[in-house]
Each structure stands twice: as structure tokens, then as C-alpha cells.
């Protein structure tokens, strides 16, 4: 199993980083967060994995026990949530256009492909460019700042005005922008890119609204090259029983785009290369319970598992209280 980094917070608030491999999990010395370790790795001109190994201790950790106790955090965070950006790309997986296209068929003639299908097919055609070529740009969306990033065991809160509360099981790339503006991929994490599919289905121009939601990130940051074929299972639990389950595939073998192409089209924008910022970028999925007519409700638990991650990502659905916002003229 590939090396993984995890963030730990003790009951007194003290934070530490954990390095785990196939057989062991140990605390690291002299580093409190994965972001801090990444900054050290850049300064030392080494890899994140080597920087972690150089700081490993003999203090073993029982990861399942720490997860159940709520002491494992999201794989990344930032002390200033405004400096963490959540964004993503859609229609990136083989099969991902089917559900989206069905949503939008009513808005287009059956004789002509919808915009979603056109974008998907353009990705199939040009999402995996040859070296030196520029690939087709994907669909892109903004999810919000770091305030909305939740960790394992935390509730995913849907706004009261939402019309749907649906899971999206996928990988998220984790990036730190270096002091010279270089984006560094730290690794990938298991993610739930929580969305409002009913709002999106009403009108595809409302996609931007449907994506402005919280999202969840697993505890494990997978280091090194991203596996090309990742297979997992997405579940919805209700009252302790499985309401819905379905396998999902991710990794480049199951995608219409190279991940490098998705990264290139995100970081080509200069404002996304501000030194010190963290980016969490969701790579997309082809598996949704919404496509099977599942209607979630408060109290449901989303559970996402996948090799080579050892731990599940579980989050309970909650609905936030309704708010009335009034703009005041100064």
C-alpha cells in the first residue's frame, strides 16, 4: 500500500501528523500539519514522502480507533479558510455524461446532443493529449472556501433552500502553491463532492448554484503517483441499514481526461497560483444515487470506501437552519 499522511488532533487540541504504510502507522516528530510538512519538503527540495520518513517516530497509532474517536481530521486544511479553495471538474469519467445528459435532454432537441454530451465527447476526443499538446478544457466549477470542507465523521450540512442533498464519490487532488507560484500536488484523498442535483436538473445554467455546497474529504492523503485504476463503493445508510450501494471507478484508466490536463486547465489562471494557498480539486465521478431516483433525508449517512485507502469516509446529512439575508445600504 502506498504511503499515506493523516492529520490528528488530540483532545487537548494538540495536532500531529501520522505516516502510514501497509503495516504501520506512526506519529511524526516536529510537525503539526500536513501543510507545514509540505512547506518543509519544498524548502528541502525533497518529496513529501521522504520529508515524512525523515521525521517518523516509534509512536504507533491505531488508525481505526482514532477514526472512531473523531481524532482524525480532513487530509488537508489551512489556518485561514479563505486561503483554501475548493473547485472541481465534471464530465471527466467514462460514463459520467449519461446521468447528466438525461437531466438536460428536456432542454434540447433529441436530434442534437446537449451541451453536456458535447463537452463530454470533446473530452473523450481531446482530454488525453499527446506530450507537448494542449488538451481539451473540461467543465469547471467553484465549490467554496475552506469553511465548507468537512472531515471524516463530520456532518455535511445542506442549506435549507437546497432541493436535493446528493453524494458524489470521487478523488480530490490536494495542492499547495509554492512561494514562487508553482503548484505542488501533495497527493489525492477520498472525497464526497456533495451537490444539489435537482437544482442542476431544472436548468443546466444553475450548475454553479448546485455546486456551492460543503464537501467532505477523507483522512488519508495518498502520496506519490496516482493509481490509474481505483475501485470503490458508495453507500447510503439509513437507520443503520444500507439504503443504496453502488460501485464506482476512478483513476485515469476510467477517465476521459488525464489528471495532468485537468490540473493544467485549473492552474493556467494566475489568481489560482497565489503563494501559500491550498487547493482541493475534485476530479469527478460517474456514480450518483440521484441517477437511481434515491431521495436522501436528514440522518442518512454517506459512506465511501475504495482501495488503496484503508479508512472509510462517512458523513451524516444535516439540514442547516433557514436564514434570511438582508442587504443594507450604507
C-alpha positions as CSV (number, residue, x, y, z in Angstrom):
1,X,0.0,0.0,0.0
2,X,1.2,3.5,-0.9
3,X,2.3,5.8,1.9
4,X,-0.4,7.9,3.4
5,X,-0.4,11.0,5.6
6,X,-3.1,11.8,8.1
7,X,-3.8,14.7,10.4
8,X,-4.5,14.1,14.1
9,X,-5.9,16.3,16.8
10,X,-5.8,15.2,20.4
11,X,-8.5,16.0,23.0
12,X,-6.4,19.0,24.2
13,X,-6.2,20.4,20.7
14,X,-2.6,19.4,20.1
15,X,-2.1,18.5,16.4
16,X,0.3,15.9,14.9
17,X,0.8,14.2,11.5
18,X,0.7,10.5,11.0
19,X,2.6,8.5,8.4
20,X,1.0,5.2,7.5
21,X,2.1,2.4,5.1
22,X,0.8,-1.2,4.5
23,X,1.7,-2.4,8.0
24,X,2.4,0.5,10.4
25,X,1.1,4.0,11.3
26,X,3.3,6.3,13.4
27,X,3.3,9.9,14.6
28,X,5.8,12.3,13.0
29,X,8.1,14.5,15.0
30,X,8.3,18.3,15.0
31,X,5.4,18.9,12.5
32,X,1.8,19.7,13.4
33,X,0.0,19.7,10.0
34,X,0.4,18.3,6.5
35,X,0.6,21.8,5.1
36,X,3.6,22.5,7.4
37,X,5.3,19.3,6.3
38,X,4.7,20.2,2.6
39,X,6.3,23.6,3.1
40,X,9.3,21.9,4.7
41,X,9.6,19.4,1.8
42,X,9.6,22.3,-0.7
43,X,12.3,24.1,1.2
44,X,14.4,20.9,1.5
45,X,13.9,20.1,-2.2
46,X,12.7,16.6,-1.3
47,X,9.5,14.6,-1.7
48,X,6.6,14.8,0.8
49,X,7.1,11.1,1.5
50,X,10.8,11.5,2.2
51,X,10.2,14.5,4.4
52,X,7.7,12.4,6.4
53,X,10.0,9.4,6.7
54,X,12.8,11.7,8.0
55,X,10.6,12.7,10.9
56,X,9.0,9.4,11.8
57,X,8.9,8.3,15.4
58,X,8.3,4.9,17.1
59,X,4.9,6.1,18.5
60,X,2.4,3.7,16.8
61,X,-1.2,4.7,16.1
62,X,-4.3,2.6,15.8
63,X,-6.0,4.3,12.8
64,X,-9.5,2.7,13.1
65,X,-9.6,3.6,16.8
66,X,-8.5,7.2,16.2
67,X,-11.1,7.5,13.4
68,X,-13.9,6.2,15.6
69,X,-12.9,8.6,18.3
70,X,-13.1,11.5,16.0
71,X,-9.5,12.4,16.2
72,X,-8.6,12.2,12.5
73,X,-9.1,15.3,10.5
74,X,-9.6,16.1,6.8
75,X,-6.5,15.2,4.8
76,X,-5.7,18.9,4.4
77,X,-6.7,22.3,5.9
78,X,-5.4,25.8,6.1
79,X,-5.3,28.1,9.3
80,X,-7.0,30.7,7.2
81,X,-10.0,29.0,5.5
82,X,-10.2,31.8,2.9
83,X,-6.8,30.7,1.6
84,X,-8.2,27.2,0.8
85,X,-10.1,26.9,-2.5
86,X,-12.5,24.1,-3.3
87,X,-13.2,23.6,-7.0
88,X,-13.7,20.7,-9.4
89,X,-14.2,19.4,-12.9
90,X,-17.2,17.4,-14.2
91,X,-17.9,15.1,-17.2
92,X,-14.4,13.7,-16.8
93,X,-15.2,10.0,-16.3
94,X,-16.2,7.4,-18.9
95,X,-20.0,7.1,-18.4
96,X,-20.3,10.3,-16.5
97,X,-22.3,12.0,-19.3
98,X,-25.2,9.5,-19.2
99,X,-26.8,10.8,-16.0
100,X,-26.0,14.4,-16.8
101,X,-27.3,14.1,-20.3
102,X,-30.6,12.6,-19.0
103,X,-31.0,15.7,-16.8
104,X,-30.7,18.1,-19.6
105,X,-32.4,16.3,-22.5
106,X,-35.7,18.2,-21.9
107,X,-33.9,21.4,-22.8
108,X,-32.6,20.2,-26.2
109,X,-33.9,18.5,-29.3
110,X,-33.4,14.8,-29.4
111,X,-31.7,15.3,-32.8
112,X,-28.9,17.4,-31.3
113,X,-26.6,16.5,-28.4
114,X,-26.9,18.5,-25.2
115,X,-24.1,20.8,-24.2
116,X,-23.2,18.3,-21.5
117,X,-22.9,15.5,-24.1
118,X,-20.9,17.8,-26.4
119,X,-18.5,18.6,-23.6
120,X,-18.1,15.0,-22.6
121,X,-17.4,13.9,-26.2
122,X,-14.9,16.8,-26.6
123,X,-13.2,15.5,-23.5
124,X,-13.1,11.9,-24.9
125,X,-11.6,13.3,-28.1
126,X,-9.1,15.7,-26.6
127,X,-8.8,15.1,-22.8
128,X,-5.7,12.9,-23.1
129,X,-3.4,14.9,-25.3
130,X,0.0,13.7,-26.6
131,X,3.1,15.2,-24.9
132,X,3.5,18.8,-25.9
133,X,-0.1,19.3,-27.0
134,X,-2.8,21.3,-25.1
135,X,-5.7,19.1,-24.2
136,X,-9.4,20.0,-24.3
137,X,-10.5,22.1,-21.4
138,X,-13.1,20.4,-19.0
139,X,-16.2,21.6,-17.3
140,X,-15.0,23.6,-14.2
141,X,-16.9,24.7,-11.1
142,X,-16.3,26.5,-7.9
143,X,-17.4,24.9,-4.6
144,X,-16.3,27.4,-2.0
145,X,-13.6,28.3,0.5
146,X,-12.2,26.1,3.3
147,X,-15.0,26.8,5.7
148,X,-17.1,24.3,3.8
149,X,-14.5,21.5,3.9
150,X,-15.5,18.7,6.3
151,X,-13.5,15.8,7.6
152,X,-14.4,12.2,8.3
153,X,-17.3,11.8,10.8
154,X,-18.4,15.4,10.4
155,X,-21.8,16.3,9.3
156,X,-22.4,17.5,5.8
157,X,-24.9,20.4,6.1
158,X,-27.2,21.3,3.2
159,X,-28.6,24.8,3.1
160,X,-32.3,24.9,3.9
161,X,-33.1,26.3,0.4
162,X,-31.5,23.3,-1.4
163,X,-33.8,21.0,-3.4
164,X,-31.5,17.9,-3.1
165,X,-28.7,16.6,-1.0
166,X,-26.7,14.2,-3.0
167,X,-23.4,12.5,-2.7
168,X,-20.6,12.3,-5.3
169,X,-17.9,9.8,-4.6
170,X,-14.6,10.8,-6.1
171,X,-10.9,11.6,-5.8
172,X,-9.7,15.1,-4.8
173,X,-6.3,16.4,-5.7
174,X,-4.6,18.4,-2.9
175,X,-2.2,21.2,-3.9
176,X,0.0,23.8,-2.2
177,X,1.2,26.8,-4.1
178,X,4.9,27.4,-3.5
179,X,6.5,30.8,-2.8
180,X,7.4,31.1,-6.5
181,X,3.8,30.4,-7.6
182,X,4.5,26.8,-8.5
183,X,1.6,24.4,-7.8
184,X,2.7,21.3,-5.9
185,X,0.4,18.2,-5.8
186,X,0.7,16.8,-2.3
187,X,-1.4,13.7,-3.2
188,X,-5.0,12.7,-3.5
189,X,-7.7,11.9,-1.0
190,X,-11.1,10.2,-1.0
191,X,-13.9,12.8,-1.3
192,X,-17.6,13.4,-1.3
193,X,-18.3,16.3,-3.6
194,X,-21.8,17.0,-2.1
195,X,-24.2,18.6,-4.7
196,X,-27.8,19.6,-5.4
197,X,-28.8,17.6,-8.5
198,X,-32.4,18.7,-8.6
199,X,-31.4,22.3,-8.9
200,X,-28.9,21.4,-11.6
201,X,-31.6,19.3,-13.5
202,X,-34.0,22.2,-13.5
203,X,-31.6,24.2,-15.7
204,X,-28.0,23.4,-16.5
205,X,-27.1,27.1,-16.1
206,X,-27.8,26.5,-12.4
207,X,-24.9,24.1,-12.2
208,X,-22.9,26.9,-10.4
209,X,-25.6,27.2,-7.8
210,X,-25.9,23.4,-7.3
211,X,-22.1,23.1,-6.5
212,X,-21.9,25.9,-3.9
213,X,-22.2,23.3,-1.0
214,X,-20.0,21.8,1.6
215,X,-17.8,18.8,0.7
216,X,-16.1,16.1,2.7
217,X,-12.5,14.8,2.5
218,X,-11.2,11.6,3.9
219,X,-8.4,11.4,6.5
220,X,-5.8,9.8,4.2
221,X,-3.6,11.7,1.8
222,X,-2.3,9.2,-0.7
223,X,1.3,10.1,-1.6
224,X,3.2,9.5,-4.9
225,X,1.8,8.7,-8.3
226,X,-2.0,8.4,-8.5
227,X,-3.1,4.8,-9.2
228,X,-4.6,4.6,-12.7
229,X,-7.4,2.2,-11.7
230,X,-9.2,2.9,-8.4
231,X,-12.4,0.9,-7.5
232,X,-14.6,1.7,-4.6
233,X,-18.2,1.5,-3.2
234,X,-20.6,4.3,-2.4
235,X,-23.3,3.6,0.1
236,X,-26.1,5.4,1.8
237,X,-27.1,4.1,5.3
238,X,-30.4,4.9,6.8
239,X,-31.3,3.9,10.4
240,X,-28.3,1.5,10.4
241,X,-29.3,-0.3,7.2
242,X,-28.0,0.1,3.7
243,X,-30.5,2.0,1.6
244,X,-28.4,2.1,-1.5
245,X,-25.0,1.0,-2.7
246,X,-23.1,1.0,-6.0
247,X,-19.5,0.5,-7.1
248,X,-17.6,3.4,-8.6
249,X,-14.5,3.7,-10.7
250,X,-11.9,6.5,-10.8
251,X,-8.3,6.9,-11.9
252,X,-7.1,7.8,-15.4
253,X,-8.0,4.3,-16.8
254,X,-11.6,5.2,-16.1
255,X,-11.5,8.8,-17.2
256,X,-11.8,10.8,-20.4
257,X,-9.1,13.2,-19.3
258,X,-5.6,12.9,-17.9
259,X,-5.4,14.4,-14.5
260,X,-2.5,16.5,-15.7
261,X,-4.9,18.0,-18.3
262,X,-7.4,18.9,-15.5
263,X,-4.6,20.4,-13.5
264,X,-3.3,22.4,-16.4
265,X,-6.6,24.0,-17.1
266,X,-7.1,24.9,-13.4
267,X,-3.8,26.4,-12.7
268,X,-3.4,28.2,-16.0
269,X,-5.3,31.1,-14.2
270,X,-2.8,33.3,-12.4
271,X,-5.1,34.0,-9.4
272,X,-5.0,30.3,-8.7
273,X,-1.3,30.4,-8.2
274,X,-1.1,32.7,-5.1
275,X,1.8,31.6,-2.9
276,X,0.7,29.8,0.3
277,X,-2.8,28.9,-0.9
278,X,-4.2,25.4,-0.7
279,X,-6.4,24.0,-3.5
280,X,-8.7,21.0,-3.2
281,X,-9.8,19.9,-6.6
282,X,-12.5,17.3,-7.2
283,X,-11.8,15.2,-10.3
284,X,-15.4,14.0,-10.9
285,X,-17.4,10.8,-10.9
286,X,-19.9,8.7,-12.9
287,X,-21.8,7.3,-9.9
288,X,-24.7,9.1,-8.2
289,X,-27.6,7.7,-6.1
290,X,-29.7,10.5,-7.7
291,X,-29.5,8.7,-11.0
292,X,-31.3,5.8,-9.3
293,X,-34.0,8.1,-8.0
294,X,-32.8,8.0,-4.4
295,X,-34.1,10.8,-2.2
296,X,-31.8,11.4,0.8
297,X,-33.1,12.7,4.1
298,X,-31.6,14.2,7.3
299,X,-29.9,11.5,9.3
300,X,-28.7,9.5,6.3
301,X,-25.0,8.6,6.4
302,X,-22.9,8.7,3.2
303,X,-20.1,6.1,3.2
304,X,-17.4,5.9,0.6
305,X,-14.7,3.3,0.5
306,X,-12.0,2.5,-2.0
307,X,-8.7,0.7,-2.3
308,X,-5.9,1.8,-1.7
309,X,-7.4,3.8,1.1
310,X,-7.6,1.9,4.4
311,X,-10.3,4.0,6.0
312,X,-13.9,4.9,5.0
313,X,-15.2,8.4,4.6
314,X,-18.5,8.7,6.5
315,X,-20.6,11.8,6.8
316,X,-24.1,12.3,8.2
317,X,-26.6,14.5,6.3
318,X,-28.0,17.5,8.2
319,X,-30.1,20.5,7.0
320,X,-28.9,23.9,8.1
321,X,-31.5,26.3,9.7
322,X,-33.2,28.7,7.2
323,X,-31.7,32.2,7.0
324,X,-33.0,35.5,5.9
325,X,-30.3,37.8,4.5
326,X,-31.0,41.5,4.0
327,X,-28.6,43.8,2.2
328,X,-28.3,47.2,3.9
329,X,-27.4,50.4,2.0
330,X,-24.6,52.4,3.6
